[in-house]
Amino acid sequence: MRKRHLSYIKAVLGRIRSATGRATPLVRTALLAGVIVAAVLFPIAAIGGLAVKSGADLIDEVPTELTAVRPAQTTYVYASDGETLLTSFYEEHRAYVPITEMSPYIQQAIVAAEDTRFYEHDGVDPRGVARAFIANTQAGDVAQGGSTLTMQYVRMALRDGAETPTEVREATEQSATRKVREAQYAVEVEKELSKAEILERYLNHAYFGHRAYGIFAAAEIFFSKHPRDLTLVESAVLAGLVQAPSAYDPVTQDQQAAIERRNWVIDRMAELGYVAPRVAEQEKRKPIELNTSTPPNDCVSVPTDHNDWGFFCDLFRRWWLSQEAFGDNPLQRQDALRRGGYEIVTSIDPDVQETMQGHVVSKEPTGSPFAHGAVAIEPGTGLVKGMAVNRNFALNAAEDATVDDIAGNYPDTVAPLLGGGELAGYQAGSTFKWFVLLAALDAGLPMDTRISSPHQYVSSYPSGGPASCGGYWCPRNASPEMAGNHGMWSGFGQSVNTYFVQLQELVGAGAAVRMAENLGLTWRTEVDQTHASPDRADGWGPFTLGVSDANPLEMANAYAVAAADGNYCEPLPVVSIKDRDGHEVTYTDEHGNQVPVSEPRCRQAVTPEVARAATDIALCPTGSGAATGSCGGWATAEPVSDIVGRPVAGKTGTTDDNRTAWMVGYTPELAVAAFTADPDNPMNAAGGGRASQSILTVSETLRDALRGEPVTDFEPPPRSIIR
């Protein structure tokens, strides 16, 4: 057998002499070495048909993935403190680690396990080839490999960099051609990279099992530590896994195989002088002490102690997929998120989130069919500081649906109940009077626009429904006591329906609809889209009473505009995004400037004068008291100011039969919107007992989030806009 194999190798070498005649000496050497390696590692039958190309053709150019540092890496997402891990995204869990941040033990162990002559050869090891040749000849099969650590790195890098089906096949096929290519590339790589650089890249590409790609992931998954902290025993365990992760798996397999493999690695380390024989014997007697961890992946894997953060994570993910800076389409952006190795600091404030979540679930338990949720936004930036709801962000939907054919959005759901997704939201009630108010002020109507407001008013809007009088819509106030002559302060503070219907008639329902759109609202249902269309909007009489759907993310942001002196900012879930090289990610704006993706995107939606006037009026519902006019006595959310302990502007909102209950409140520093509704059955009345939940959640969140912060007063409006 040995003579037969040697004769075959000589024959192959003779066949390729003419093919390499014009190649450089280095190319010729690499090609010859590659063919020898291929002949050693493959049975004669498999290599007999090898068609040898010229060396110049085979290594015309070394692929950039062999020298560049571009393996897929895990993206990490943190809370606003930059330390609290929210989740991570990956296809292959990997984070690139420079060799200076790796324990010397793991460097020594991998050399001992995979290539003892790594520091002596130039990419292809003749001694290793000869050793493998003898072993394989005696066995009549492939009993031992001849690939150097550099050749293994080449194989891994080509595999990880493969994008097309052809590249994948060429990088993974069991063929002599591949072996020849790897040997040639290995020689070239050794020319361009130092041994330390090759070892660094190898350890960042190697697969260790349990979805651990690279030494960072392996150290984290098996031992819950950084590679710099790996001990000799731990390093030997990990180095022993690379050859056969499943066979030597210390987690799911009998540890005896892993121990024997580890001890073999330690013995090799001792032979190479990396560890004294006495120390090696001591280390071999130690048990394998695992401390496994499973890194989160995507939003459904948010750590259990932050399960409620999944709704914010989902908002972030949807936002990312909409950003052109990360790709031309959502598929490319998703790929960038899962492979790009970004470090992302989000806007979610752990303190705000924790306090808001506590207030939410204390009022409506997680198992309730009624959803109670809240969103907090920073005025002037649009940064989303918290998203809380009495639900678990999880895939396994409950079976206790409230209506037939609905899976039930409690206690587990991944539906975007708080905004940022395709769900329309919930009828917003009188919180929509905000848009009529701003439209009127923007049109030049003074704050003291006084209107006689009876208990019931026959409007100019045609209607054939139950709330019609002689073919026209005729809404009523919540109580006959509200009737009277009102200005904007008392009309808003007491939520007088008949005042705002008439105010909407003065300014035009279309103007109110356009104002809502100007402040970020989107019409998601077909009914709302029809009513909001330019040719129909002026006839949308019930708009001011909040018959349309909205979500708390939109509503908090719409009210935050007034707190920011009229600046509208898109809801933003991030404060910093850095790529794998530590550079801030940017996009090109309409002026050709490079702008950080994480920079707030704001515009002047209404003038500062209009914003300040609206805020002064919105102080009435909360019991804070307007600076420039009379709130008219009682208010719909009078306890808010006392609970928060500082001036708060805002508005309540309820719909027929208390099917939904809303509160939006804001200070100069924070805007919070809360709601209670049944997402599965919108006709299910929350009842009077739940009407105050949103008021209390908003009040208590503002109080706790701003505790210790100096009290900031709102700027009063100019006197010219009052009367």
C-alpha positions in Angstrom: 0.0 0.0 0.0 2.8 2.4 1.0 4.7 1.9 -2.3 1.5 2.3 -4.3 0.7 5.6 -2.6 4.2 6.9 -3.0 4.1 6.0 -6.7 0.8 7.8 -7.1 2.2 11.0 -5.5 5.2 10.9 -7.8 2.9 10.5 -10.8 0.7 13.5 -9.7 3.8 15.7 -9.2 5.0 14.8 -12.7 1.7 15.8 -14.1 1.7 19.2 -12.6 5.3 20.2 -13.5 4.2 21.6 -16.8 1.2 23.4 -15.2 3.5 25.3 -12.9 6.3 26.0 -15.3 5.5 29.7 -15.6 4.6 30.2 -11.9 6.9 31.9 -9.3 8.9 29.7 -7.0 6.6 30.5 -4.1 3.5 29.6 -6.2 5.2 26.4 -7.4 6.1 25.5 -3.8 2.6 26.2 -2.5 1.0 24.2 -5.3 3.3 21.2 -4.8 2.7 21.3 -1.1 -1.0 21.4 -1.6 -1.0 18.5 -3.9 1.0 16.4 -1.5 -1.4 17.4 1.3 -4.3 16.4 -0.8 -2.8 13.1 -1.8 -2.1 12.3 1.9 -5.5 13.2 3.1 -7.7 11.7 0.4 -7.8 8.1 -0.8 -6.3 7.4 -4.2 -9.7 6.8 -5.7 -10.8 10.3 -4.7 -7.8 12.1 -6.0 -7.2 10.2 -9.1 -9.3 12.5 -11.2 -7.8 15.7 -9.9 -7.5 18.3 -12.7 -4.6 20.5 -11.8 -4.8 24.1 -12.8 -1.7 26.4 -13.0 -0.5 27.8 -9.7 -0.8 31.3 -11.2 -4.5 30.6 -11.8 -5.2 29.1 -8.4 -3.7 31.9 -6.3 -4.1 34.8 -8.6 -5.3 36.8 -5.7 -5.6 36.0 -2.0 -9.3 36.6 -0.9 -9.6 39.6 1.4 -11.5 37.6 4.0 -8.2 35.7 4.7 -6.4 38.9 5.9 -9.3 41.2 6.8 -11.1 40.9 10.2 -14.7 40.4 9.0 -16.3 37.3 10.4 -20.0 37.7 11.4 -20.2 39.1 14.9 -22.9 39.5 17.5 -24.7 42.8 17.9 -25.1 43.9 21.6 -28.0 46.1 22.7 -27.8 48.0 26.0 -30.0 50.2 28.1 -29.2 53.9 28.3 -26.7 53.4 31.0 -24.5 51.5 28.5 -24.1 48.6 30.9 -27.4 46.8 31.3 -27.7 44.3 28.5 -31.1 44.4 26.9 -30.4 41.6 24.3 -28.2 40.6 21.5 -28.7 39.6 17.9 -26.7 37.0 16.0 -26.7 34.2 13.5 -23.4 32.9 14.9 -22.7 34.1 18.4 -19.3 35.7 18.1 -17.6 38.9 19.3 -14.1 39.6 18.0 -11.4 39.7 20.7 -7.8 40.9 20.1 -5.2 38.4 21.1 -4.0 40.8 23.8 -7.3 40.2 25.6 -7.0 36.4 25.5 -5.5 34.3 28.2 -2.1 33.0 27.3 -3.4 29.6 28.3 -5.9 29.5 25.5 -3.3 30.5 22.9 -0.9 27.8 24.1 -3.7 25.2 24.4 -5.0 25.7 20.8 -1.4 25.4 19.4 -0.8 22.3 21.5 -4.1 20.7 20.4 -4.1 21.6 16.7 -0.6 22.5 15.4 2.5 21.9 17.6 4.8 23.3 14.9 2.7 26.4 14.3 5.6 28.7 15.1 8.1 26.8 12.9 6.4 26.3 9.5 5.3 28.7 6.8 1.7 27.6 6.4 2.3 24.0 5.3 4.2 21.7 7.6 6.2 19.0 5.8 6.7 17.0 9.0 3.0 17.1 9.7 2.3 16.0 6.2 4.7 13.1 6.5 3.3 12.1 9.8 -0.2 12.1 8.4 0.9 10.2 5.3 2.4 7.4 7.3 -0.6 7.1 9.6 -3.1 7.2 6.7 -1.1 4.7 4.6 -1.0 2.2 7.4 -4.7 2.7 8.1 -5.7 2.6 4.4 -7.9 5.6 5.1 -7.8 9.1 6.6 -6.7 8.4 10.1 -4.8 11.7 10.8 -5.0 15.2 9.3 -2.1 17.2 7.9 -3.7 20.6 8.0 -1.8 23.3 9.8 -3.5 25.8 12.1 -3.0 28.3 9.2 -4.7 26.0 6.8 -7.6 25.4 9.2 -8.0 29.2 9.5 -8.1 29.5 5.7 -10.8 26.9 5.6 -12.9 28.7 8.3 -12.4 32.1 6.8 -13.4 31.0 3.3 -16.5 29.2 4.8 -17.5 32.2 6.9 -17.0 34.6 3.9 -18.9 32.5 1.4 -22.0 34.2 0.1 -23.0 32.5 -3.2 -23.9 28.8 -3.5 -20.7 28.3 -5.5 -18.6 29.9 -2.8 -20.2 27.8 -0.1 -19.7 24.6 -2.1 -16.0 25.4 -2.8 -15.3 26.3 0.8 -16.9 23.1 2.3 -16.5 20.4 -0.3 -14.4 17.3 0.6 -12.1 17.4 -2.3 -8.4 17.5 -3.2 -9.0 20.7 -5.1 -10.0 22.4 -1.8 -7.0 21.0 0.0 -4.7 22.3 -2.7 -6.3 25.8 -2.5 -6.1 25.9 1.3 -2.4 25.0 1.2 -1.6 27.7 -1.3 -3.6 30.3 0.5 -2.0 29.3 3.8 1.5 30.0 2.4 0.3 33.4 1.1 -1.4 34.2 4.5 1.8 33.5 6.3 3.5 36.1 4.1 1.0 38.8 5.0 0.1 38.1 8.6 2.2 37.5 11.7 1.8 34.4 13.7 0.0 36.3 16.4 -2.4 37.8 13.8 -3.1 34.3 12.4 -3.7 32.9 15.9 -6.0 35.8 16.8 -8.1 35.2 13.6 -8.2 31.5 14.2 -9.5 31.8 17.7 -12.1 34.3 16.6 -13.4 32.0 13.8 -13.2 28.5 15.5 -16.4 26.7 16.4 -16.6 25.2 19.9 -20.1 23.8 19.9 -23.4 25.1 21.5 -23.5 27.9 18.9 -20.3 29.4 20.2 -18.3 30.8 17.3 -15.0 32.2 18.4 -13.3 32.2 21.8 -15.4 35.1 23.3 -18.6 33.2 22.8 -17.0 29.9 24.0 -15.7 31.4 27.2 -19.1 33.1 27.8 -21.3 30.0 27.0 -19.2 27.4 28.8 -17.7 29.4 31.7 -19.6 32.7 31.8 -16.3 34.7 31.7 -14.2 36.8 29.4 -11.4 35.0 27.4 -8.8 37.0 29.3 -9.9 35.1 32.5 -9.7 31.6 31.2 -7.7 29.2 33.4 -5.4 26.5 32.2 -8.0 23.8 32.7 -10.7 25.8 31.0 -8.5 26.6 28.1 -7.6 22.9 27.6 -11.3 22.0 27.6 -12.1 24.6 25.0 -9.1 23.8 22.8 -10.0 20.1 22.9 -13.5 20.9 21.5 -12.4 22.4 18.1 -11.7 19.0 16.5 -15.0 17.4 17.4 -17.4 19.7 19.5 -20.1 17.1 19.8 -17.8 14.2 20.8 -16.1 16.0 23.6 -19.1 18.2 24.7 -18.8 18.5 28.5 -22.4 19.8 28.8 -24.6 17.2 27.2 -22.2 14.2 26.9 -20.5 12.1 29.6 -17.7 14.3 30.8 -15.2 11.4 30.8 -14.6 11.9 27.1 -14.1 15.7 27.7 -11.8 15.0 30.6 -9.6 12.6 28.6 -9.4 15.1 25.7 -8.6 17.9 28.1 -5.8 15.9 29.7 -4.4 15.0 26.3 -4.2 18.8 25.6 -2.5 19.5 28.9 0.0 16.7 28.2 0.8 18.3 24.8 1.2 21.7 26.5 3.7 20.1 28.9 5.6 18.5 26.0 5.9 21.9 24.4 7.2 23.5 27.6 4.1 25.7 28.2 3.5 24.1 31.6 5.7 22.2 34.0 5.0 18.4 34.1 4.3 18.7 37.9 1.7 21.4 37.3 0.2 19.5 34.4 -0.4 16.5 36.6 -2.1 18.7 39.2 -4.3 20.4 36.6 -5.4 17.0 35.2 -6.7 15.9 38.5 -9.1 18.9 38.6 -12.8 18.4 37.6 -14.4 20.3 34.8 -16.4 23.1 36.5 -18.8 24.5 34.0 -20.7 27.8 34.5 -22.9 27.8 31.4 -24.9 30.7 30.1 -27.1 31.2 27.1 -26.8 34.6 25.5 -30.1 36.2 24.5 -30.9 36.3 20.8 -33.6 38.7 19.5 -36.3 40.3 21.5 -38.1 37.1 22.7 -34.9 36.2 24.5 -34.7 39.4 26.6 -33.4 38.2 30.0 -36.2 37.0 32.3 -35.6 39.7 34.9 -36.3 42.3 32.2 -39.0 40.4 30.3 -41.2 43.5 30.0 -38.4 45.2 28.1 -39.2 43.0 25.1 -41.8 45.5 23.9 -39.2 48.2 23.7 -36.8 45.8 22.1 -39.4 45.1 19.4 -39.8 48.9 18.9 -36.0 49.1 18.4 -36.0 46.2 16.0 -38.7 47.7 13.8 -37.0 51.1 13.9 -33.7 49.4 12.8 -35.4 47.7 9.8 -36.7 51.1 8.6 -33.2 52.7 8.5 -31.5 52.9 5.1 -28.1 53.3 6.8 -28.1 49.6 7.5 -29.1 48.3 4.0 -31.2 48.9 0.9 -34.1 46.8 2.1 -35.4 45.2 5.4 -33.7 41.9 4.6 -30.3 43.5 4.3 -30.9 45.5 7.4 -31.8 42.4 9.3 -28.7 40.7 8.1 -26.6 43.7 9.3 -28.2 43.5 12.7 -27.5 39.8 13.1 -24.0 39.8 11.6 -22.6 43.3 11.9 -21.2 43.3 15.4 -22.7 46.7 16.4 -22.7 48.1 19.9 -26.0 49.9 20.5 -26.9 52.0 23.5 -30.7 52.5 23.5 -32.8 55.2 25.0 -34.6 53.0 27.6 -33.9 54.2 31.1 -33.8 51.3 33.5 -35.1 53.5 36.4 -38.0 54.9 34.4 -38.9 51.5 33.0 -38.8 49.8 36.4 -40.9 52.3 38.1 -43.4 52.6 35.3 -43.7 48.8 35.0 -44.3 48.5 38.7 -47.1 51.0 38.6 -48.7 49.3 35.6 -48.9 45.8 37.0 -49.9 47.0 40.5 -53.1 48.3 38.9 -53.9 45.6 36.3 -52.3 42.1 36.8 -50.5 40.4 34.0 -53.3 37.7 33.7 -56.0 40.3 33.1 -57.7 40.4 29.6 -57.5 44.2 29.9 -54.2 45.7 28.8 -52.8 48.5 30.9 -49.7 50.1 29.4 -47.7 53.3 29.3 -45.0 55.0 27.3 -42.5 57.7 28.4 -40.8 60.0 25.9 -38.3 62.8 26.4 -39.6 66.1 24.9 -37.2 67.8 22.5 -35.4 64.5 21.5 -38.1 61.9 21.0 -36.0 59.5 23.0 -38.3 56.6 24.3 -37.4 56.3 28.0 -39.8 53.4 28.8 -42.5 51.1 27.5 -44.5 49.2 30.2 -47.5 46.9 29.9 -49.1 44.1 32.0 -48.0 41.5 29.5 -45.0 39.1 29.0 -43.2 39.5 25.8 -43.3 35.9 24.7 -44.3 33.8 21.7 -46.6 31.3 23.4 -50.0 33.0 23.2 -52.5 32.1 25.9 -55.6 30.0 25.2 -57.9 32.1 27.3 -59.1 34.3 24.5 -62.0 36.6 25.2 -63.7 36.1 21.8 -63.7 33.2 19.3 -60.9 32.8 16.8 -58.5 35.1 18.7 -55.4 33.6 20.3 -55.6 36.0 23.2 -53.1 38.8 23.9 -52.5 37.8 27.5 -50.5 37.0 29.5 -48.0 36.3 26.6 -47.8 38.2 23.4 -45.4 39.8 20.9 -48.0 42.1 19.5 -46.8 45.8 19.6 -49.5 46.8 22.1 -47.7 50.1 22.9 -47.0 51.3 19.4 -44.3 51.1 16.7 -46.0 48.3 14.8 -49.0 47.5 12.6 -51.6 47.5 15.3 -54.0 50.4 15.1 -54.2 51.0 18.8 -57.2 52.0 20.8 -59.9 54.7 20.6 -58.3 57.7 22.2 -61.3 59.6 23.5 -61.0 63.2 24.5 -57.2 63.2 24.3 -57.9 64.0 20.7 -59.2 67.4 21.7 -55.5 68.3 21.9 -55.4 68.4 18.1 -58.4 70.6 17.7 -56.9 72.9 20.4 -53.6 73.2 18.6 -55.2 73.6 15.2 -57.4 76.5 16.6 -54.4 78.2 18.2 -52.3 77.7 15.1 -55.1 79.3 13.0 -54.9 82.4 15.2 -57.9 81.9 17.5 -57.1 83.4 20.9 -57.0 81.3 24.1 -60.1 83.2 25.4 -62.3 82.1 22.5 -65.6 81.9 24.3 -68.4 79.7 23.1 -71.8 79.1 24.6 -71.8 75.3 25.1 -75.1 73.7 25.9 -75.5 70.2 27.3 -76.4 68.9 23.8 -75.4 70.6 20.6 -76.7 70.0 17.1 -73.7 70.3 14.8 -73.3 71.0 11.1 -72.0 67.5 10.5 -74.5 65.3 8.7 -75.2 62.0 10.4 -77.6 59.2 10.3 -76.5 57.4 13.4 -78.0 57.2 16.9 -76.3 60.4 18.0 -78.2 62.4 15.3 -80.9 65.1 15.5 -82.7 65.8 12.3 -79.9 64.2 10.2 -77.1 66.1 12.0 -74.7 64.8 14.6 -75.7 66.1 18.1 -73.3 65.1 20.8 -73.7 65.7 24.5 -71.5 66.5 27.4 -70.6 63.9 30.0 -72.7 65.9 32.5 -75.4 68.6 32.3 -73.4 70.7 34.8 -70.8 71.3 32.1 -73.1 73.6 30.1 -72.1 77.2 30.0 -70.0 79.9 28.4 -66.5 78.5 28.1 -63.1 79.6 26.9 -60.3 77.2 26.0 -59.1 76.8 29.6 -62.4 75.6 31.1 -63.4 73.8 27.9 -60.3 71.7 27.9 -60.0 71.4 31.7 -63.5 70.0 32.1 -63.5 68.3 28.7 -66.6 70.0 27.4 -67.7 68.1 24.3 -70.0 70.7 22.9 -67.4 73.4 23.3 -64.8 71.4 21.2 -67.3 70.4 18.5 -68.0 74.1 18.0 -64.3 75.0 18.1 -63.7 72.3 15.5 -66.4 73.8 13.3 -64.6 77.2 13.6 -61.2 75.9 12.6 -62.3 73.0 10.4 -62.1 69.3 11.1 -59.7 68.9 8.3 -57.3 71.3 10.0 -57.5 69.2 13.2 -56.8 66.0 11.2 -53.8 67.6 9.5 -52.5 68.8 12.9 -52.7 65.3 14.3 -50.7 64.1 11.3 -48.3 66.9 11.8 -47.7 65.6 15.3 -47.0 62.1 14.2 -50.3 60.2 14.2 -50.8 57.5 11.5 -54.2 56.2 10.4 -54.0 52.5 10.3 -57.6 51.3 9.9 -59.5 51.6 6.7 -62.3 53.6 8.3 -59.8 56.1 9.8 -57.9 56.4 6.5 -61.2 57.1 4.6 -62.3 59.8 7.1 -58.9 61.4 7.2 -58.5 61.7 3.4 -58.3 65.3 2.2 -61.7 65.1 0.5 -63.5 63.7 3.6 -61.7 65.2 6.6 -63.7 68.3 6.9 -66.8 66.2 7.5 -65.2 64.1 10.3 -67.2 65.7 13.1 -66.6 63.0 15.8 -62.8 63.4 15.3 -62.5 65.7 18.3 -64.0 63.1 20.6 -61.4 60.6 19.8 -63.3 58.0 17.8 -60.0 57.2 15.9 -57.4 54.7 17.1 -54.1 55.7 18.5 -51.3 54.1 20.6 -49.5 55.5 23.6 -46.2 56.0 21.8 -47.9 58.4 19.4 -49.9 60.2 22.0 -47.0 60.7 24.4 -45.0 62.1 21.5 -47.8 64.3 20.2 -48.2 66.0 23.6 -44.4 66.2 24.1 -44.3 68.7 21.2 -45.8 71.4 23.4 -43.2 70.7 26.2 -40.5 71.2 23.5 -41.7 74.6 22.5 -43.3 73.2 19.3 -40.6 70.9 18.2 -41.7 67.5 16.9 -39.2 64.8 17.2 -39.6 61.3 15.7 -39.8 58.6 18.4 -36.2 57.4 18.8 -35.1 54.2 20.6 -31.3 54.7 20.4 -28.7 57.2 21.7 -25.6 55.6 20.2 -24.8 53.0 17.5 -21.1 52.0 16.8 -19.9 49.6 14.3 -17.5 46.8 15.0 -14.6 49.2 14.5 -16.0 51.6 17.1 -17.1 54.2 14.7 -20.5 56.0 15.0 -22.9 54.9 12.3 -24.0 57.8 10.1 -26.4 58.4 7.2 -26.4 61.1 4.5 -29.1 63.8 5.1 -30.9 65.8 2.4 -28.1 68.3 2.4 -25.4 65.8 1.8 -24.1 65.9 5.4 -23.1 62.8 7.4 -25.3 62.6 10.4 -25.2 60.0 13.2 -28.2 57.6 12.9 -28.8 58.1 16.6 -29.2 61.9 16.4 -32.7 63.1 17.1 -34.7 64.1 14.0 -36.8 67.1 14.9 -38.7 69.8 13.1 -40.7 72.9 14.2 -44.3 71.6 14.1 -46.0 74.6 15.7 -44.6 77.9 16.9 -43.3 78.3 20.4 -46.1 80.7 21.1 -48.8 78.2 20.1 -47.0 75.5 22.1 -46.8 77.6 25.2 -50.5 78.6 24.9 -51.5 74.9 24.5 -49.5 74.0 27.6 -51.0 76.8 29.7 -54.5 75.5 28.7 -53.4 71.9 29.4 -52.5 72.8 33.0 -56.2 73.0 33.7 -57.2 69.3 33.5 -54.4 68.3 36.0 -55.3 70.8 38.7 -52.1 72.7 38.1 -53.9 75.9 37.3 -53.3 78.1 34.2 -51.1 81.1 34.4 -53.2 83.2 32.1 -56.8 82.2 32.4 -59.5 80.6 34.5 -59.8 76.8 34.5 -63.4 77.1 35.7 -63.3 75.2 39.0 -63.1 71.4 38.8 -60.9 69.4 36.5 -61.0 65.9 35.0 -57.6 64.8 36.5 -57.4 67.1 39.4 -55.2 64.9 41.7 -52.3 64.8 39.1 -50.6 68.0 40.2 -50.7 67.0 43.9 -49.3 63.5 43.2 -46.5 64.7 41.0 -45.6 67.7 43.2 -44.8 70.0 40.3 -46.7 71.6 37.4 -48.1 69.0 35.0 -50.0 69.5 31.7 -52.1 66.9 30.1 -55.5 65.5 29.3 -57.7 62.5 30.1 -59.7 60.6 27.6 -62.5 58.0 27.9 -64.8 56.4 25.3 -68.4 55.3 25.4 -69.1 53.0 28.3 -65.5 53.4 29.5 -64.2 50.9 26.8 -60.9 52.7 26.9 -59.4 55.0 29.5 -56.5 57.3 28.7 -54.3 59.9 30.4 -51.5 61.9 28.8 -49.3 64.1 31.0 -46.1 66.0 30.6 -43.6 68.2 32.3 -40.7 70.0 30.5 -38.6 66.9 31.1 -40.9 63.9 30.4 -44.2 63.0 28.6 -46.1 59.9 29.6 -49.2 58.4 28.0 -51.2 55.5 29.6 -54.3 53.5 28.5 -56.5 50.7 29.6 -58.4 48.6 27.0 -59.1 45.1 25.9 -57.0 44.5 22.8 -58.9 41.3 21.9 -62.4 42.7 22.3 -62.5 46.5 22.0 -66.2 46.5 22.9 -65.4 45.1 26.3 -66.0 47.9 28.8 -63.2 48.6 31.2 -65.7 49.9 33.7 -65.6 52.9 36.0 -63.2 51.2 38.4 -60.5 51.2 35.8 -61.1 54.8 34.6 -58.5 56.2 37.1 -55.8 53.6 36.4 -54.2 55.7 33.6 -54.4 58.9 35.6 -52.6 57.3 38.5 -50.0 55.5 36.4 -49.0 58.7 34.6 -48.9 60.7 37.8 -46.9 58.2 39.8 -44.5 57.6 36.9 -43.8 61.3 36.5 -43.4 61.7 40.3 -40.9 58.9 40.7 -39.0 59.5 37.5 -38.4 63.1 38.4 -37.8 62.7 42.1 -34.8 64.7 43.1 -34.8 66.8 39.9 -35.3 70.5 40.2 -38.8 71.8 39.5 -38.9 73.5 36.1 -41.9 75.8 35.3 -43.4 76.0 31.9 -42.8 79.2 29.9 -46.0 81.3 29.8 -47.6 82.3 26.5 -47.3 85.8 25.2 -50.3 88.1 26.1 -51.0 88.7 22.4 -52.3 85.1 22.0 -54.6 85.2 25.1 -57.4 87.5 23.8 
